Amino acid sequence: MEKIFIGMSGRVACLNQEDGEVIWEVQLKSLTSLTNIYRENGCVFAYAGGHLFCLDDSDGSIKWTNKLKGFGYGACLFAGDQQNSVIIEKLKEEAGS
């Protein structure tokens, strides 16, 4: 089953890509509109309300959380090893290598 992950309003949800059915959802923080997410190595990393969460991508259980003390409450961008390798592979495919 192919999955898609969304983050909004302090929540993260995993949906079945074929029919949109919700597989799991978790409320992380209340009173926050922006919830950034990034998936890598079986984890969904989510930023909401100044906190960083690591969720198990199979069931949404929270593996750990970090209050990011001193970082503030602005927007959060993610980068990781898998993200770079995917971009590199796509560029290779486009170049015909």
Backbone as ProteinMPNN parsed JSONL, in Angstrom:
{"seq_chain_A": "MEKIFIGMSGRVACLNQEDGEVIWEVQLKSLTSLTNIYRENGCVFAYAGGHLFCLDDSDGSIKWTNKLKGFGYGACLFAGDQQNSVIIEKLKEEAGS", "coords_chain_A": {"N_chain_A": [[0.85, -1.176, 0.0], [0.661, 2.127, -0.93], [1.557, 5.132, 0.675], [0.635, 8.433, 1.79], [1.637, 11.353, 3.465], [0.451, 13.931, 5.548], [0.589, 17.188, 7.031], [-0.957, 19.422, 9.207], [-2.479, 22.058, 11.065], [-1.367, 21.372, 13.604], [-1.435, 18.629, 13.525], [-0.69, 15.329, 12.277], [-1.181, 13.135, 9.59], [-1.589, 9.936, 8.066], [-2.341, 8.689, 4.954], [-4.017, 6.439, 2.727], [-2.764, 6.218, -0.425], [-4.151, 5.465, -2.717], [-6.974, 5.559, -2.232], [-7.425, 7.588, -0.412], [-8.167, 7.066, 2.196], [-7.914, 7.463, 5.705], [-5.238, 6.202, 7.475], [-3.823, 6.44, 9.871], [-3.811, 8.991, 12.416], [-2.499, 11.742, 14.29], [-2.612, 14.032, 16.966], [-0.483, 16.626, 17.615], [0.292, 19.233, 18.626], [-1.723, 21.836, 19.893], [-3.492, 24.721, 18.675], [-1.835, 25.637, 16.572], [-1.123, 26.498, 13.256], [0.606, 25.797, 11.185], [2.215, 22.877, 10.242], [4.997, 21.325, 9.623], [6.373, 18.594, 7.807], [8.531, 15.738, 7.354], [9.719, 12.835, 5.843], [11.689, 9.999, 6.504], [13.646, 7.041, 6.534], [11.743, 5.302, 7.876], [10.581, 7.022, 9.655], [8.507, 9.83, 10.482], [9.167, 13.097, 10.618], [8.062, 15.831, 12.385], [7.268, 19.246, 12.689], [5.801, 21.375, 14.921], [4.302, 24.078, 16.509], [6.713, 25.013, 17.72], [7.967, 22.701, 18.56], [9.726, 19.657, 17.876], [8.907, 16.56, 16.546], [9.281, 13.02, 16.394], [7.851, 10.544, 14.616], [6.673, 7.191, 14.311], [6.428, 5.877, 11.144], [4.681, 3.831, 10.499], [2.562, 3.592, 12.317], [2.132, 6.032, 13.585], [2.899, 6.473, 16.176], [4.538, 8.327, 18.755], [7.934, 8.6, 18.804], [9.963, 10.197, 19.879], [10.363, 13.524, 21.253], [11.326, 16.959, 20.93], [11.742, 20.0, 22.488], [13.015, 22.103, 21.33], [14.325, 24.261, 22.583], [14.956, 27.66, 22.72], [14.938, 28.046, 19.975], [12.69, 29.292, 18.924], [9.504, 30.022, 17.248], [9.113, 30.011, 14.492], [8.778, 29.254, 10.93], [9.77, 25.993, 9.789], [12.26, 24.217, 8.086], [13.177, 21.152, 6.515], [15.899, 18.883, 5.958], [17.64, 16.033, 4.777], [19.631, 12.987, 4.61], [18.446, 11.08, 2.827], [16.824, 12.699, 1.241], [18.647, 14.157, -0.309], [19.855, 12.048, -1.763], [17.712, 11.116, -3.286], [17.191, 13.315, -4.929], [19.615, 13.424, -6.352], [19.542, 10.925, -7.709], [17.274, 11.353, -9.346], [18.221, 13.45, -10.953], [20.268, 12.094, -12.277], [18.747, 10.227, -13.723], [17.317, 11.957, -15.411], [19.413, 12.978, -16.885], [20.129, 10.793, -18.3], [21.963, 8.936, -17.416]], "CA_chain_A": [[0.0, 0.0, 0.0], [1.374, 3.399, -0.988], [1.053, 6.071, 1.677], [0.947, 9.847, 1.699], [1.614, 11.939, 4.799], [0.136, 15.354, 5.545], [0.672, 17.875, 8.31], [-1.703, 20.682, 9.267], [-3.175, 22.388, 12.32], [-0.816, 20.643, 14.734], [-1.724, 17.203, 13.362], [-0.082, 14.595, 11.174], [-2.01, 12.008, 9.191], [-1.119, 9.031, 7.025], [-3.48, 8.305, 4.137], [-3.829, 5.5, 1.636], [-2.623, 7.026, -1.63], [-5.11, 5.066, -3.741], [-8.363, 5.937, -1.977], [-7.51, 8.711, 0.517], [-8.601, 6.639, 3.521], [-6.97, 7.758, 6.787], [-4.676, 5.015, 8.109], [-3.643, 6.893, 11.248], [-3.61, 10.431, 12.612], [-2.081, 12.067, 15.647], [-2.599, 15.449, 17.339], [0.803, 16.918, 18.246], [0.188, 20.486, 19.377], [-2.936, 22.575, 19.549], [-3.351, 26.149, 18.387], [-0.797, 25.937, 15.596], [-1.673, 26.238, 11.928], [1.614, 25.219, 10.316], [2.852, 21.65, 10.7], [5.913, 20.838, 8.601], [6.733, 17.188, 7.977], [9.578, 15.169, 6.51], [9.757, 11.383, 6.08], [12.955, 9.346, 6.168], [14.044, 5.857, 7.307], [10.688, 4.782, 8.733], [10.13, 8.046, 10.6], [7.965, 11.092, 10.005], [9.581, 14.179, 11.511], [7.046, 16.875, 12.299], [7.495, 20.451, 13.478], [4.544, 22.059, 15.225], [4.278, 24.887, 17.729], [8.029, 25.13, 18.346], [8.451, 21.385, 18.977], [10.033, 18.677, 16.841], [8.442, 15.228, 16.905], [9.645, 11.9, 15.541], [6.755, 9.579, 14.637], [6.838, 5.953, 13.561], [5.566, 6.061, 9.968], [3.718, 2.738, 10.335], [1.374, 3.73, 13.162], [2.006, 7.385, 14.114], [3.313, 6.598, 17.582], [5.613, 9.296, 18.958], [9.174, 7.978, 19.266], [10.591, 11.186, 20.746], [10.035, 14.923, 20.997], [12.328, 17.921, 21.361], [11.099, 21.309, 22.614], [13.821, 23.06, 20.572], [14.478, 25.427, 23.449], [15.753, 28.757, 22.186], [14.826, 28.158, 18.522], [11.544, 30.114, 18.546], [8.298, 29.401, 16.724], [8.969, 30.313, 13.07], [8.674, 28.13, 10.001], [10.863, 25.03, 9.895], [12.567, 23.475, 6.866], [13.881, 19.904, 6.784], [16.793, 18.286, 4.967], [18.202, 14.798, 5.3], [20.44, 12.206, 3.682], [17.611, 10.478, 1.793], [16.354, 13.754, 0.355], [19.723, 14.445, -1.254], [20.065, 10.912, -2.657], [16.589, 11.077, -4.222], [17.421, 14.381, -5.903], [20.739, 13.004, -7.189], [19.067, 9.87, -8.597], [16.383, 11.954, -10.344], [19.06, 14.175, -11.897], [20.942, 11.096, -13.1], [17.753, 9.69, -14.647], [17.02, 12.975, -16.403], [20.583, 13.14, -17.74], [20.288, 9.566, -19.057], [23.133, 8.177, -16.922]], "C_chain_A": [[0.894, 1.238, 0.0], [0.718, 4.378, -0.034], [1.437, 7.5, 1.315], [0.765, 10.431, 3.092], [1.328, 13.425, 4.669], [0.282, 15.909, 6.955], [-0.091, 19.18, 8.232], [-2.371, 20.831, 10.629], [-2.691, 21.574, 13.511], [-1.05, 19.15, 14.69], [-0.907, 16.628, 12.218], [-0.989, 13.412, 10.874], [-1.314, 11.229, 8.083], [-2.355, 8.545, 6.277], [-3.07, 7.279, 3.096], [-3.832, 6.315, 0.349], [-3.663, 6.682, -2.691], [-6.526, 5.565, -3.501], [-8.537, 7.079, -0.976], [-7.959, 8.35, 1.922], [-7.512, 6.926, 4.555], [-6.54, 6.449, 7.441], [-4.426, 5.287, 9.587], [-3.525, 8.406, 11.26], [-3.262, 10.684, 14.06], [-2.096, 13.587, 15.828], [-1.302, 15.704, 18.101], [0.743, 18.139, 19.152], [-1.113, 21.155, 18.972], [-2.574, 24.027, 19.265], [-2.149, 26.482, 17.515], [-1.341, 25.612, 14.211], [-0.679, 25.509, 11.032], [2.233, 23.985, 10.957], [3.688, 21.114, 9.55], [6.232, 19.378, 8.872], [7.813, 16.79, 6.984], [9.677, 13.691, 6.849], [11.098, 10.815, 5.624], [13.182, 8.159, 7.092], [12.993, 5.378, 8.306], [10.152, 5.761, 9.761], [9.5, 9.211, 9.854], [8.368, 12.121, 11.051], [8.603, 15.318, 11.303], [7.409, 18.026, 13.214], [6.157, 21.145, 13.661], [4.686, 22.823, 16.526], [5.608, 24.964, 18.459], [8.616, 23.819, 18.835], [8.723, 20.509, 17.759], [9.641, 17.301, 17.359], [8.992, 14.216, 15.911], [8.563, 10.843, 15.714], [7.148, 8.326, 13.863], [5.898, 6.037, 12.359], [4.548, 4.938, 9.769], [2.448, 2.933, 11.152], [1.197, 5.115, 13.799], [2.416, 7.547, 15.559], [4.52, 7.538, 17.688], [6.82, 8.575, 19.546], [9.916, 8.907, 20.219], [10.109, 12.583, 20.36], [11.153, 15.802, 21.551], [11.67, 19.293, 21.368], [11.848, 22.408, 21.874], [13.991, 24.383, 21.318], [15.432, 26.445, 22.823], [15.658, 28.942, 20.681], [13.663, 29.035, 18.079], [10.429, 29.303, 17.921], [8.085, 29.67, 15.238], [8.796, 29.056, 12.24], [9.918, 27.259, 10.113], [11.028, 24.32, 8.557], [13.387, 22.256, 7.231], [14.813, 19.555, 5.634], [17.371, 17.035, 5.59], [18.962, 14.058, 4.224], [19.612, 11.635, 2.541], [17.141, 11.509, 0.777], [17.413, 14.051, -0.711], [19.91, 13.297, -2.231], [18.938, 10.795, -3.675], [16.786, 12.129, -5.311], [18.538, 13.98, -6.864], [20.306, 11.926, -8.169], [18.162, 10.42, -9.685], [17.192, 12.702, -11.391], [19.799, 13.216, -12.817], [19.987, 10.527, -14.144], [17.453, 10.673, -15.776], [18.186, 13.165, -17.378], [20.85, 11.896, -18.581], [21.495, 8.754, -18.64], [22.75, 6.812, -16.445]], "O_chain_A": [[1.782, 1.368, 0.843], [-0.507, 4.452, 0.061], [2.429, 7.74, 0.626], [-0.156, 10.05, 3.816], [1.88, 14.101, 3.802], [0.119, 15.191, 7.942], [0.1, 19.962, 7.3], [-2.771, 19.849, 11.254], [-3.493, 21.134, 14.334], [-0.886, 18.466, 15.7], [-0.487, 17.346, 11.31], [-1.504, 12.765, 11.786], [-0.561, 11.781, 7.282], [-3.303, 8.05, 6.886], [-1.926, 7.254, 2.642], [-4.798, 7.024, 0.064], [-4.02, 7.546, -3.492], [-7.214, 5.953, -4.445], [-9.663, 7.5, -0.712], [-8.119, 9.236, 2.761], [-6.333, 6.666, 4.314], [-7.379, 5.677, 7.908], [-4.77, 4.476, 10.447], [-3.186, 9.026, 10.252], [-3.674, 9.94, 14.95], [-1.648, 14.331, 14.955], [-1.049, 15.067, 19.124], [1.11, 18.064, 20.325], [-1.545, 21.044, 17.825], [-1.477, 24.485, 19.585], [-1.512, 27.517, 17.712], [-1.952, 24.562, 14.015], [-1.079, 24.689, 10.205], [2.719, 24.044, 12.086], [3.156, 20.52, 8.612], [6.349, 18.966, 10.027], [7.986, 17.407, 5.933], [9.714, 13.33, 8.025], [11.577, 11.1, 4.526], [12.941, 8.252, 8.296], [13.32, 5.08, 9.455], [9.368, 5.39, 10.633], [9.903, 9.54, 8.738], [7.971, 12.036, 12.213], [8.347, 15.724, 10.169], [7.806, 17.825, 14.362], [5.467, 21.463, 12.692], [5.141, 22.275, 17.529], [5.636, 24.979, 19.689], [9.671, 23.824, 19.47], [8.037, 20.609, 16.742], [9.999, 16.923, 18.474], [9.149, 14.519, 14.728], [8.371, 10.308, 16.806], [7.874, 8.403, 12.872], [4.697, 6.245, 12.532], [3.64, 5.077, 8.95], [1.373, 2.496, 10.74], [0.202, 5.345, 14.486], [2.297, 8.637, 16.119], [5.4, 7.542, 16.827], [6.75, 8.011, 20.638], [10.438, 8.466, 21.244], [9.531, 12.791, 19.294], [11.833, 15.437, 22.51], [11.098, 19.708, 20.36], [11.362, 23.537, 21.798], [13.823, 25.465, 20.756], [16.561, 26.122, 22.452], [16.231, 29.891, 20.145], [13.657, 29.487, 16.934], [10.391, 28.077, 18.03], [6.953, 29.562, 14.766], [8.684, 27.949, 12.766], [10.989, 27.736, 10.487], [10.047, 23.873, 7.962], [14.203, 22.308, 8.151], [14.547, 19.892, 4.481], [17.571, 16.98, 6.804], [18.942, 14.451, 3.058], [20.039, 11.7, 1.388], [17.068, 11.219, -0.417], [17.086, 14.178, -1.891], [20.107, 13.539, -3.422], [19.184, 10.412, -4.818], [16.567, 11.851, -6.49], [18.411, 14.181, -8.072], [20.66, 11.994, -9.346], [18.266, 10.0, -10.837], [16.898, 12.611, -12.583], [19.944, 13.488, -14.009], [20.357, 10.362, -15.307], [17.346, 10.287, -16.941], [17.976, 13.474, -18.55], [21.696, 11.923, -19.474], [22.004, 7.959, -19.429], [23.608, 6.05, -16.0]]}, "name": "protein", "num_of_chains": 1, "seq": "MEKIFIGMSGRVACLNQEDGEVIWEVQLKSLTSLTNIYRENGCVFAYAGGHLFCLDDSDGSIKWTNKLKGFGYGACLFAGDQQNSVIIEKLKEEAGS"}
